[in-house]
Amino acid sequence: MSDKSPLRVYVVDDEPLAVKRLTRLLKQTHRVEIVGATSDPREAVEFLSKQSVDAVFLDIQMPGMTGFELLQKLPIDPAVVFTTAFDRFALDAFEVNSIDYLLKPIEAGRLEKALIKLERIRGTPNESIRALARELTKKFPERISSRIGERVVFVEINNVTHFYAKDKLTYAATTSKDYAVDITISELEEKLDPAVFLRIHRGTLLNLHYVEEVSSWFGGGLLVRLKDGKRTELQIARDRVKAVKERLEF
């Protein structure tokens, strides 16, 4: 017979408003007992190292300590529901390993399904969680190489406003110069920090830190203008408009 007592859950998100909203949604389900919540990953590590919970609702991208890094610091392997604004964090792997995830903004119906899953696996050892966390805790590259004749120039990733494909080549655009790089847009999308770089077109990968403004474009698309000194304008494909709006929160 399954345990019908409320699930003991702990909420971790670096955004206090996100913590408040998720705890409110959880309380409305009447299926959980919220034993704690915090916007400080270090506080979460201290609590979870001493207290037993049925599940942790855990943000992935947090300054100072990612959700994956937090898991590695714990002496136990709690059941985890990852919460993220990004849909590229090996979500298929999460499913295979009986780990659920919720895309922000979190919907009540999707949360209900996650709780049902947690109730089903409650008490089951989840030894694969930390192994998965180790696999997914990767350092994103800080620079990329560009060959110019006999020389190799190293370009700082933070200085790249966007990557674009042209004439079967890929270029890293900076505020001063564009550099040809030996890697495809798709490969860059996999290697670079998804919290910073977003694919806005089949041949364009945008550094969100350089966005100055967004305006409407033909056919339901958008146009983004960069703060790169050149006021570069990039077209956002219609099928990427929703993702861009979610990431830039407008």
C-alpha positions, -999 to 999 in steps of 0.1 A, spaced: 0 0 0 14 34 -9 22 61 16 -6 87 16 11 111 40 21 144 25 54 146 7 81 164 27 96 189 2 123 216 2 124 244 -24 156 261 -37 157 289 -62 180 320 -62 150 342 -71 129 349 -39 98 356 -60 102 322 -77 105 305 -43 73 323 -31 54 314 -62 64 277 -62 57 273 -25 22 288 -31 15 264 -59 27 235 -38 5 244 -9 -25 246 -32 -21 210 -41 -26 198 -5 -2 170 -13 30 183 4 45 195 36 70 223 28 97 217 54 119 246 41 126 270 13 155 292 5 171 314 -22 206 307 -8 221 274 -22 246 273 7 217 274 32 201 246 13 232 224 15 234 229 53 197 220 58 197 190 34 228 176 49 211 172 82 174 168 74 156 140 54 131 151 28 111 132 2 120 156 -26 138 188 -34 125 213 -60 158 227 -73 167 255 -96 195 247 -120 211 280 -129 221 299 -97 250 323 -92 278 308 -71 265 273 -71 244 255 -97 218 230 -88 241 202 -100 269 214 -78 246 216 -48 237 180 -52 273 169 -52 278 185 -18 250 165 -2 258 133 18 225 117 5 208 114 -28 173 131 -25 146 128 -52 149 160 -72 125 180 -94 146 204 -114 131 238 -121 145 257 -151 137 284 -176 158 265 -202 147 233 -219 182 221 -229 196 206 -197 197 170 -209 160 166 -200 158 133 -217 185 120 -193 164 133 -164 134 113 -175 155 81 -179 169 85 -144 134 91 -129 142 127 -122 115 151 -132 118 187 -143 95 218 -145 99 245 -171 94 281 -158 69 296 -156 56 265 -137 21 255 -145 -2 239 -119 -11 209 -141 26 201 -148 34 204 -111 6 180 -103 21 154 -126 55 158 -110 40 152 -76 23 121 -87 56 108 -100 73 116 -67 46 98 -48 52 68 -70 89 66 -64 89 77 -28 113 57 -7 131 42 -38 169 46 -37 180 71 -63 217 64 -66 219 77 -101 212 113 -92 246 123 -81 263 105 -110 241 124 -133 249 156 -115 286 149 -119 281 143 -156 262 175 -162 284 198 -141 306 210 -169 327 241 -173 316 261 -202 345 273 -225 358 308 -218 374 314 -252 374 300 -287 401 298 -313 402 314 -347 429 306 -373 442 335 -393 468 323 -418 496 308 -398 484 324 -365 458 312 -341 438 340 -323 419 333 -291 387 351 -287 371 356 -252 336 341 -253 323 370 -231 333 394 -259 313 376 -286 280 394 -293 268 366 -315 278 337 -337 265 335 -372 268 312 -402 276 326 -437 288 310 -469 293 276 -451 315 292 -424 308 302 -388 319 336 -374 322 349 -339 312 386 -339 327 410 -314 324 447 -311 355 452 -331 359 423 -355 344 391 -368 365 359 -365 360 327 -385 358 297 -362 359 260 -370 327 249 -354 291 248 -364 262 268 -348 246 236 -336 279 225 -319 283 259 -303 247 257 -290 257 225 -272 290 238 -258 281 273 -246 263 284 -215 226 283 -223 220 310 -197 240 334 -219 236 321 -255 203 316 -272 197 304 -308 174 329 -324 177 317 -360 190 286 -378 223 304 -384 225 328 -354 234 322 -318 229 354 -297 247 365 -265 218 378 -244 240 402 -225 244 423 -256 206 428 -263 197 465 -263 161 464 -277 136 442 -296 111 453 -322 85 437 -344 94 423 -378 76 410 -408 55 378 -406 53 377 -368 90 377 -363 112 400 -342 143 420 -347 169 424 -320 193 453 -318 226 449 -301 246 472 -278 278 466 -297 287 501 -308 274 492 -343 238 488 -333 238 455 -352 203 442 -360 196 404 -361 164 387 -372 146 363 -348 129 334 -365 92 331 -359 97 297 -343 121 312 -318 100 342 -308 84 324 -278 118 313 -265 132 348 -268 103 364 -250 106 339 -222 143 344 -218 141 382 -220 109 382 -199 87 405 -220 
